[in-house]
Amino acid sequence: MLTLEEIFPPFALSIAAGPVELRVLRDEDLPELVELVRGGVEAPGLPMPFLRAWHQETFAPGAPEGFPTSSLRWWWTQRATVAADQWCLTLVVRRDGVLVGMQDLHADDFALTRTVHTGSWLGRHHQGVGTGTLMRRLVVGFAFDELGAQACESGYVVGNHASAAVSRKVGYVENGRRRMVQHARDGKVGVDEQRVIVTPETFVRAGDPVTVEGAEALRRFLSIDPAPVT
Ligand SMILES: CC(C)(COP(=O)(O)OP(=O)(O)OC[C@H]1O[C@@H](n2cnc3c(N)ncnc32)[C@H](O)[C@@H]1OP(=O)(O)O)[C@@H](O)C(=O)NCCC(=O)NCCS
């Protein structure tokens, strides 16, 4: 019988260094993930970091609306709609085996753009010990080394000093500002987003040795030729 990883290669992916490992979200992760979100995500004193305040929805397990069902829809959709020209890997982050956050890696028309985008968060009790920097270094290094990306883009709400610091430490440079609309708990608000971009030339790698498993099967699955386009 085939294994789950042979049936759906994203499940075989593992990117690890030191105490931190990234793997694609599985249903078995959900109880830990829901508990983590319930414990709080936002860093005190920093702006709401997301486009939509999914983490502040009413906690209503077992109900069709509220958290976690609304977020399950999003996570399962990313898995169900994965395609060579539009994919999003929702990676759970474990530190010493404990689920501490998520690191997304997504791309549209990657074969033509060679550009990936990232988004990430940690449970508030797991912030400030270097995990945010390491997980971003892992996913950016993976995109450059294993997928042949030429640029990784990200962005943060102006005033999110933690995210700005991670971007700076990973080697991102500023890439313009844009006005965007956030769907906050009390309705829509306009905020400024700082866009940032990192390329192989500016990237600051993880200090620990990095181990990657399952990259070849994933490249086949997503029709990715890692050789850079000329
Ligand atoms: C942003 C986030 C992922 C950073 O991860 P982290 O593990 O807390 O960050 P690190 O421990 O790797 O620290 C990276 C830098 O940020 C700085 N930093 C961390 N928290 C900070 C805070 N609340 N205010 C200011 N700087 C902060 C650290 O001092 C460190 O810089 P230094 O090494 O120069 O001192 C995490 O704080 C988080 O999940 N925040 C809530 C969600 C979020 O903002 N996501 C990003 C959306 S763009």
The ligand as a Tripos MOL2 file, in Angstrom:
@<TRIPOS>MOLECULE
LIG
   48    50     1     0     0
SMALL
NO_CHARGES

@<TRIPOS>ATOM
      1 C1          6.9630   38.4350   14.1690 C.3       1 LIG1
      2 C2          7.3380   37.1450   14.8760 C.3       1 LIG1
      3 C3          7.1100   35.9580   13.9200 C.3       1 LIG1
      4 C4          8.8320   37.2440   15.2580 C.3       1 LIG1
      5 O1          9.2280   36.0360   15.8380 O.3       1 LIG1
      6 P1         10.0560   35.9930   17.1930 P.3       1 LIG1
      7 O2         10.4790   34.5910   17.4040 O.co2     1 LIG1
      8 O3          9.2720   36.6510   18.2560 O.co2     1 LIG1
      9 O4         11.3150   36.8830   16.8290 O.3       1 LIG1
     10 P2         12.8220   36.5950   17.2310 P.3       1 LIG1
     11 O5         12.8700   36.0810   18.6280 O.co2     1 LIG1
     12 O6         13.4450   35.7810   16.1560 O.co2     1 LIG1
     13 O7         13.3870   38.0690   17.2780 O.3       1 LIG1
     14 C5         13.7370   38.7600   16.1200 C.3       1 LIG1
     15 C6         13.9890   40.1890   16.4690 C.3       1 LIG1
     16 O8         12.7410   40.8360   16.7730 O.3       1 LIG1
     17 C7         12.8750   41.5890   17.9370 C.3       1 LIG1
     18 N1         11.6050   41.5660   18.6370 N.ar      1 LIG1
     19 C8         10.9430   40.4650   19.0510 C.ar      1 LIG1
     20 N2          9.7780   40.8470   19.6370 N.ar      1 LIG1
     21 C9          9.7420   42.2050   19.5880 C.ar      1 LIG1
     22 C10         8.8000   43.1830   20.0200 C.ar      1 LIG1
     23 N3          7.6590   42.8210   20.6220 N.pl3     1 LIG1
     24 N4          9.0950   44.4820   19.7810 N.ar      1 LIG1
     25 C11        10.2400   44.8420   19.1730 C.ar      1 LIG1
     26 N5         11.1610   43.9520   18.7210 N.ar      1 LIG1
     27 C12        10.9130   42.6570   18.9430 C.ar      1 LIG1
     28 C13        13.9250   40.8740   18.7320 C.3       1 LIG1
     29 O9         14.5360   41.7590   19.6390 O.3       1 LIG1
     30 C14        14.8770   40.3760   17.6810 C.3       1 LIG1
     31 O10        15.8050   41.3580   17.3010 O.3       1 LIG1
     32 P3         17.2850   41.3490   17.9090 P.3       1 LIG1
     33 O11        17.8300   39.9750   17.7130 O.co2     1 LIG1
     34 O12        17.9600   42.3840   17.1060 O.co2     1 LIG1
     35 O13        17.1040   41.6840   19.3590 O.co2     1 LIG1
     36 C15         6.5290   36.9250   16.1800 C.3       1 LIG1
     37 O14         6.8280   37.9390   17.0770 O.3       1 LIG1
     38 C16         5.0400   36.8690   15.9480 C.2       1 LIG1
     39 O15         4.5270   35.8150   15.6430 O.2       1 LIG1
     40 N6          4.2960   37.9890   16.1180 N.am      1 LIG1
     41 C17         2.8630   38.0070   15.9620 C.3       1 LIG1
     42 C18         2.4320   37.7170   14.5390 C.3       1 LIG1
     43 C19         3.1740   38.5630   13.5340 C.2       1 LIG1
     44 O16         3.4300   39.7400   13.7620 O.2       1 LIG1
     45 N7          3.5090   37.9480   12.4060 N.am      1 LIG1
     46 C20         4.1990   38.6250   11.3440 C.3       1 LIG1
     47 C21         3.2240   39.1320   10.3780 C.3       1 LIG1
     48 S1          4.0350   40.1370    9.1620 S.3       1 LIG1
@<TRIPOS>BOND
     1     1     2 1
     2     2     3 1
     3     2     4 1
     4     2    36 1
     5     4     5 1
     6     5     6 1
     7     6     7 2
     8     6     8 1
     9     6     9 1
    10     9    10 1
    11    10    11 2
    12    10    12 1
    13    10    13 1
    14    13    14 1
    15    14    15 1
    16    15    16 1
    17    15    30 1
    18    16    17 1
    19    17    18 1
    20    17    28 1
    21    18    19 ar
    22    18    27 ar
    23    19    20 ar
    24    20    21 ar
    25    21    22 ar
    26    21    27 ar
    27    22    23 1
    28    22    24 ar
    29    24    25 ar
    30    25    26 ar
    31    26    27 ar
    32    28    29 1
    33    28    30 1
    34    30    31 1
    35    31    32 1
    36    32    33 2
    37    32    34 1
    38    32    35 1
    39    36    37 1
    40    36    38 1
    41    38    39 2
    42    38    40 1
    43    40    41 1
    44    41    42 1
    45    42    43 1
    46    43    44 2
    47    43    45 1
    48    45    46 1
    49    46    47 1
    50    47    48 1
@<TRIPOS>SUBSTRUCTURE
     1 LIG1         1 GROUP 0 **** ****
